[in-house]
Amino acid sequence: MIVKTIKLIFVFLIFIYSNVVYGIEVPETDNLPVQLNDKEIFFPGGWKEANINGQNSRIVVPARIYNIKKKKFIDLNTEMKIPRNNYVAAKAGNKVLIAGGNDINNNLSNTAEVYDITKKRFEQINDSIFTHWDHWSNIFTLKDNRIYLMHYCKGEIFNPSTNTFSLAGDEDITNTNFSKFKPVCNACLLKDGRIAKYYGKNFVLYNPYTNDTKDISVPDSLNWSNKPIILDNGNILFITWDGNEKGSVFEFYPQNNAFRKIVDLNPSATDINSTLLNSDTILMKRGIIRMPDINATSYDSGKCFNSALYSIRQKKMYRMENTSCDYKGKEYVFKKNNKSAIIFTTNRKPIIYKI
């Protein structure tokens, strides 16, 4: 009886130790994880820089699952066929596509692989068409379970049923001012299934099911450098920047392809990614957001913060405390509702942000 009790205690301690070990921090691979369902978030892993015995080395990071309810990481005991960093990833059915990035020698890669959620293992697949995908690329899962990837301003489509890539029928956008400069477009997936992509004065709606494209006129004198926000009603919210200190907020109506100016914005915000937390609150992150100081009447153009909140109802931007201009960290919001949002920051524990 005593021996059995000791064994049970020993097993229990191992279980507790495992929970502590896997709940320490987010693997620092600087990549976008993928939410599998309401309970689990998948971290594909890859490789990261590490200091071993006083020397900088690159080590392989295995794949992990973060359990939202239990608030812990679980090691999947598997790793990529070609460990990579700075890649893009998206879920389609029971597969997660991992494409591009840099291999462990830091060389650009056009290879891709899939993680089979059911089999819990990685599988090498055919190379993608384009040379390189990275975390600045756009990636969306379409309604027909295909995956659209856009690097610079041209798209490619992955079919998970055949594990093959094909060129998308969308139009490429070029920079007429600099013939040798290839522009990087922003894009978003509309609720009706179309993809809106834009650069400068170019704004295009692409239908990936019919391969139709439509050019849309945009308001003048605006810098469209920020990521768009899809609202609950299906419209797009753009936080624009004039190149100096001022900006504007525009709403785009996909039903009639029209823009409406909502409010002028001062201070300005540029090069930011945004996430809709609820029907009123937008989290703006990873960019330069110039905010007023504690005293609203003062303004220090030298200060910037990598996170802020924008209230749609109040048409105002608010600084988030305890953030800085450290661009090495990246934040990703996964679960959102009317109470809280789970925000992951590289090399830190998840943050539960109360709305």
C-alpha positions in Angstrom: 0.0 0.0 0.0 2.8 2.4 0.9 4.7 1.6 -2.3 1.6 2.2 -4.4 1.0 5.5 -2.7 4.6 6.6 -3.3 4.3 5.7 -7.0 1.1 7.7 -7.3 2.8 10.7 -5.6 5.8 10.3 -7.9 3.6 10.3 -11.1 1.7 13.3 -9.8 4.9 15.3 -9.3 6.1 14.4 -12.8 2.7 15.6 -14.1 3.0 18.9 -12.2 6.6 19.4 -13.4 5.6 18.9 -17.0 2.9 21.5 -16.7 5.5 24.0 -15.2 8.1 23.2 -17.9 5.7 23.7 -20.8 4.1 26.8 -19.4 7.2 28.9 -19.0 7.2 31.0 -22.2 6.3 31.2 -25.8 9.0 29.7 -28.0 11.0 32.6 -29.4 10.9 31.8 -33.1 9.3 35.1 -34.1 6.6 33.5 -36.1 2.8 33.7 -36.3 1.1 30.7 -34.5 -2.2 29.3 -35.7 -5.4 28.9 -33.8 -6.7 25.4 -34.4 -10.0 25.7 -32.5 -11.5 27.4 -29.4 -9.2 25.4 -27.1 -5.9 25.1 -28.8 -3.2 27.3 -30.5 -0.5 25.6 -32.6 3.1 26.9 -32.5 4.9 25.2 -35.4 8.3 25.9 -34.0 11.3 26.1 -36.3 14.7 27.5 -35.1 15.9 30.3 -33.0 19.1 32.0 -31.9 20.5 30.9 -28.5 23.6 31.4 -26.4 25.3 28.1 -25.7 28.5 28.1 -23.6 29.0 31.8 -24.5 28.6 31.3 -28.3 25.6 32.2 -30.4 24.0 29.1 -31.9 20.9 28.2 -33.8 18.8 25.5 -32.2 15.7 23.7 -33.4 12.5 24.5 -31.6 9.9 21.7 -31.6 6.2 22.2 -32.3 3.9 22.9 -29.3 0.2 23.3 -28.5 -1.0 26.0 -26.1 -4.2 24.9 -24.3 -6.2 28.0 -23.7 -8.4 26.6 -20.9 -5.5 25.0 -19.0 -3.2 27.9 -19.8 -0.2 25.7 -20.5 2.1 24.6 -23.4 2.3 20.9 -24.4 5.3 19.6 -26.4 4.2 17.6 -29.5 7.5 15.8 -29.7 7.9 16.6 -33.4 9.6 19.2 -35.5 9.7 20.5 -39.0 11.3 18.5 -41.8 13.2 21.7 -42.7 13.4 23.9 -39.6 12.7 27.5 -40.6 12.1 30.9 -39.2 10.2 34.0 -40.5 7.7 31.9 -42.4 3.9 32.2 -42.9 1.3 29.6 -41.7 -2.4 29.0 -42.0 -4.9 26.2 -41.2 -7.1 24.6 -43.8 -9.2 21.6 -42.6 -6.9 19.2 -40.8 -3.7 20.7 -42.2 -1.5 23.6 -41.3 0.6 25.0 -44.2 4.0 26.3 -43.3 5.7 28.1 -46.3 8.9 30.0 -47.0 11.0 31.7 -44.4 14.7 31.1 -43.8 16.2 27.7 -43.2 18.6 27.0 -40.3 21.5 28.4 -42.4 19.5 31.6 -42.7 19.1 31.1 -46.5 15.8 32.1 -48.2 13.6 29.2 -48.8 10.7 28.5 -51.3 10.0 25.1 -49.7 6.8 24.3 -47.8 5.4 21.6 -45.6 2.2 20.8 -43.8 1.5 19.7 -40.3 -1.2 17.0 -40.2 -3.3 17.8 -37.1 -4.8 14.3 -37.0 -1.5 12.4 -37.5 0.4 15.0 -35.4 3.4 15.1 -37.7 5.0 17.3 -40.4 5.1 16.3 -44.1 7.3 17.7 -46.8 5.5 18.9 -49.9 6.3 20.4 -53.3 8.0 23.8 -53.4 5.9 26.9 -53.7 6.0 28.9 -56.9 7.4 32.1 -55.5 11.0 32.3 -54.2 10.3 33.4 -50.6 7.5 34.0 -48.1 8.1 35.8 -44.9 6.1 37.2 -41.9 5.3 40.4 -43.9 3.4 38.3 -46.5 -0.3 38.0 -46.3 -2.0 34.6 -45.9 -5.7 33.8 -45.8 -7.8 30.6 -45.6 -10.5 30.8 -48.3 -14.1 29.5 -47.9 -13.4 26.5 -50.2 -10.6 25.4 -47.8 -7.8 26.6 -50.1 -5.1 29.0 -48.9 -4.2 32.3 -50.6 -0.7 33.7 -50.1 0.4 37.1 -51.2 4.0 38.2 -51.2 4.7 41.8 -52.4 1.5 42.3 -54.6 1.0 39.0 -56.4 -0.9 35.9 -55.1 -0.4 32.1 -55.1 -3.0 29.5 -54.0 -2.3 26.3 -52.1 -4.7 23.4 -52.4 -4.5 21.1 -49.3 -6.4 18.3 -51.0 -3.5 17.8 -53.5 -0.7 19.6 -51.6 0.0 21.7 -54.7 0.5 25.4 -55.5 -0.8 27.4 -58.4 -0.7 31.1 -59.4 -3.6 33.2 -58.5 -5.5 35.1 -61.1 -5.1 38.5 -59.4 -3.3 41.4 -60.9 0.2 42.4 -59.8 0.7 46.0 -58.6 3.9 47.8 -59.6 5.5 51.0 -58.4 5.4 53.4 -61.3 7.7 55.9 -59.6 10.6 53.4 -59.0 10.9 50.7 -61.7 13.4 48.7 -59.7 11.4 48.9 -56.5 8.9 46.1 -55.9 6.1 47.4 -53.6 4.7 45.4 -50.6 0.9 45.4 -50.6 -1.4 45.3 -47.6 -4.4 43.0 -47.9 -7.4 41.6 -46.0 -10.0 38.9 -46.5 -13.5 40.3 -46.7 -16.4 38.5 -45.2 -17.9 37.9 -48.7 -14.8 36.0 -49.7 -13.0 38.6 -51.8 -9.5 39.9 -51.0 -8.8 43.6 -50.8 -5.2 44.5 -51.5 -3.7 48.0 -51.9 -0.5 50.0 -52.3 -0.3 53.7 -52.6 -3.2 54.8 -54.8 -3.8 51.3 -56.0 -6.8 49.5 -54.4 -8.0 46.2 -55.9 -10.7 43.7 -55.0 -9.9 40.2 -56.1 -12.3 37.3 -56.2 -10.3 34.0 -55.8 -13.3 31.9 -56.9 -13.9 33.6 -60.2 -10.4 35.2 -60.7 -12.1 38.6 -61.3 -10.4 41.8 -60.2 -11.8 45.3 -59.8 -9.9 48.6 -59.4 -11.4 51.0 -56.8 -10.7 54.7 -56.6 -9.3 55.8 -53.2 -9.4 59.2 -51.5 -6.5 61.5 -52.3 -3.5 62.6 -50.2 -3.4 59.5 -48.0 -0.8 57.0 -47.0 -2.3 53.5 -46.9 0.6 51.9 -45.0 -1.4 50.4 -42.1 -3.1 47.0 -42.0 -6.9 47.2 -42.4 -9.5 46.1 -39.9 -12.6 44.0 -40.8 -15.5 45.2 -38.8 -18.4 43.1 -37.5 -20.7 44.5 -40.2 -18.2 43.4 -43.0 -16.9 46.9 -43.7 -13.2 47.8 -43.6 -11.7 50.4 -41.3 -8.5 52.1 -42.5 -6.4 54.2 -40.1 -4.4 56.3 -42.5 -1.4 58.6 -42.2 -0.5 61.8 -44.0 3.3 61.3 -43.7 3.7 63.9 -40.9 1.7 64.0 -37.6 -1.9 63.8 -38.7 -4.0 60.9 -40.0 -7.6 60.0 -40.8 -10.0 57.1 -40.3 -11.9 55.9 -43.3 -14.6 53.2 -43.6 -14.9 51.2 -46.8 -18.3 49.7 -47.8 -17.8 46.6 -50.0 -21.5 46.6 -51.1 -21.1 49.8 -53.2 -17.2 50.1 -53.2 -17.4 53.5 -51.4 -15.2 55.2 -48.9 -16.5 57.4 -46.1 -14.2 59.6 -43.9 -15.1 59.1 -40.2 -12.7 61.4 -38.3 -9.3 63.2 -38.5 -6.8 61.6 -36.2 -4.1 63.4 -34.3 -1.7 61.9 -33.2 -0.8 59.8 -36.2 -0.1 56.1 -36.6 1.9 54.3 -39.2 3.1 50.8 -40.1 0.8 49.1 -37.7 -1.1 45.8 -37.5 -4.6 46.0 -36.0 -7.0 43.5 -34.5 -10.7 44.0 -33.7 -11.2 43.0 -30.1 -14.9 43.7 -29.9 -17.4 45.8 -31.8 -15.9 49.0 -30.4 -12.2 48.4 -29.5 -9.3 48.0 -31.9 -5.9 46.9 -30.7 -3.1 48.5 -32.8 0.3 46.9 -32.5 3.8 46.4 -33.9 4.5 49.8 -35.5 5.0 53.4 -34.7 2.2 55.1 -32.8 2.8 58.6 -31.7 0.7 59.4 -28.7 0.2 62.5 -26.4 1.8 62.4 -23.0 -0.1 61.9 -19.8 -1.1 65.6 -20.1 -3.3 65.6 -23.1 -2.4 69.2 -23.9 1.3 68.3 -24.4 2.8 66.4 -27.3 6.2 64.8 -27.5 7.0 63.8 -31.1 9.9 61.8 -29.8 7.8 59.3 -28.0 6.2 56.3 -29.6 4.6 53.1 -28.4 4.1 49.8 -30.1 0.6 49.2 -28.7 -2.5 51.4 -28.4 -6.3 51.1 -28.4 -8.7 52.9 -30.8 -12.3 53.3 -29.8 -14.7 53.3 -32.8 -17.5 54.8 -30.8 -15.4 57.6 -29.3 -13.2 58.0 -32.4 -10.1 58.3 -30.2 -6.8 56.5 -29.7 -5.5 55.5 -26.3 -2.0 54.6 -25.2 -1.5 51.2 -23.6 0.8 51.4 -20.6 4.0 49.3 -20.2 4.7 49.1 -23.9 7.6 50.5 -25.8 9.2 50.9 -29.2 11.0 47.6 -29.1 10.3 46.2 -32.5 11.9 42.8 -31.7 8.8 41.7 -29.9 5.6 40.8 -31.8 2.1 40.5 -30.4 -0.6 38.3 -31.8 -4.2 38.2 -30.7 -6.0 34.9 -30.9 -9.2 34.7 -28.9 -11.5 37.7 -28.6 -14.9 38.2 -27.1 -16.7 40.8 -25.0 -14.6 40.0 -21.9 -11.0 39.4 -22.7 -8.4 38.8 -25.4 -5.4 36.4 -25.3 -2.3 38.2 -26.5 1.0 36.3 -27.2 4.3 38.2 -27.1 7.5 36.4 -28.2 9.6 35.1 -25.3 6.9 36.0 -22.7 4.0 34.3 -21.1 0.5 34.9 -22.7 -1.2 38.1 -21.6 -4.9 38.1 -20.7 -6.1 41.6 -21.7 -9.4 42.7 -20.2 -11.5 44.7 -22.5 
